[in-house]
Amino acid sequence: MTPADAPATLDQLRGLHLPGGAAGPVDEGIVLALVLGFGAALLVGLGRFVLARTRASVRRAALADLAGSRTLPGPERVLAQARLLRRLVRTLQGDDAASAQGAAWAGRLDSTLRTDFFTAGAGRVLADGLYRRETPDPVVLDAELSRLIGRLRA
């Protein structure tokens, strides 16, 4: 526009208009994208919340079962701890994972609880030594299991 073509007064200017022939102040595509994005974020957040609650309740139940086994005598207490570990792995990873035996079971426990307690530590008795003559100290096992289950990611 050249100065000669410019209107002399503001009254001669045309009104403002939206580009692309939009009828309103907000495009429907933008509103739809915002609603879908918010809905997706809400679903992801809800899913993470439900998963965290489920894992936390598994952890609480396992710790309660472990506390209940403290009243048992030594060998029965170790057996109750081993059964608890089977149930915990079955709950978290399924029947196939809980059916492992020997070194594979110790490795599964280590990977589930993120430790080496069952392959290289005193927890080996819970993986493959339940029928040995020597009796492990159930208090030591109980303390370590409490720590491992307590930090379990649910």
C-alpha positions, 0 to 999 in steps of 0.5 A: 500500500502506498501513501496515496492509497492509504485512507485519510481517516480511521473511519475509512479502514476496514474491520479486523477479520480472522484469517482462513475464514474462521467464524469464531475466536478459536479454531475447532481443531485447536480445541479438539487437540487440547481436549484429546491431549488433556484426556490422554494425560488424564488417562495416563495419570490415572493408570499410573495411580492405579498401578502404584496403588496395586503394587503398594497393596501387594507390598503391604500384604507381603509385609503383613504376612512376613510379620505374621510368620514371626511367631512361628518356630525357626524351621516353620518360619523359614518355610513360611518365608519361602512360601511368601516369596513364591506367592509374591513372585506369582502375584507380580509375575505370574505362575510361570515365574513362580514355578522356577526351581534351584538357581533359576528361582534364586535368579528370579528372586534376585531380579524381582527384588533387585538384589543378589541376596538369593544367589550370593547371600544368606537368602540362598537357603530360601531358594534351594536349601530348605531341606538341608540339615543346618537351620539358618537364622530366621531373624536375619532372613526376616530382617533382610526380607523386610527390607527388600519387600519394603523397597519393592517397586510396586 
